[in-house]
């Protein structure tokens, strides 16, 4: 009976969480080269970011993503030094070191109304390997 109950809980949780949209290395690389609309968020810890980061990314640690994207635009700009993306931002991408935290952050953004939020599933690990860093 317990196993059946746990299976139902897992199924229910999967149903209520948004499906994370992913972006590939190639697509992200293309956006970095040409898009004025790309808003790339690095959700890793400060210690991880200090070892290297994707150029143009904004550091917003995972445990602060929900609060950051719930801020009023003026507060967001004062804290992060960049303009807060609108809810319909076409190219809002989150990433971490391996992909999982990026997916969590993407889900949080989606829950706040950022319907186009995507996760760079290859994460910094793939980026640094392909960029030779």
RAKA-V182845 format. One record per run of one state. SS is the DSSP state (helix for helix, strand for strand, loop for the rest). FROM is the first residue (numbers start at 1). TO is the last residue. If there is no record, write none. Layout:
ss=SS from=FROM to=TO
ss=SS from=FROM to=TO
//
This chain:
ss=loop from=1 to=1
ss=helix from=2 to=16
ss=loop from=17 to=20
ss=strand from=21 to=23
ss=loop from=24 to=24
ss=helix from=25 to=34
ss=loop from=35 to=38
ss=strand from=39 to=42
ss=loop from=43 to=45
ss=helix from=46 to=50
ss=loop from=51 to=57
ss=strand from=58 to=59
ss=loop from=60 to=61
ss=helix from=62 to=70
ss=loop from=71 to=72
ss=helix from=73 to=80
ss=loop from=81 to=91
ss=strand from=92 to=95
ss=loop from=96 to=99
ss=helix from=100 to=111
ss=loop from=112 to=117
ss=strand from=118 to=120
ss=loop from=121 to=122
ss=helix from=123 to=131
ss=loop from=132 to=133
//
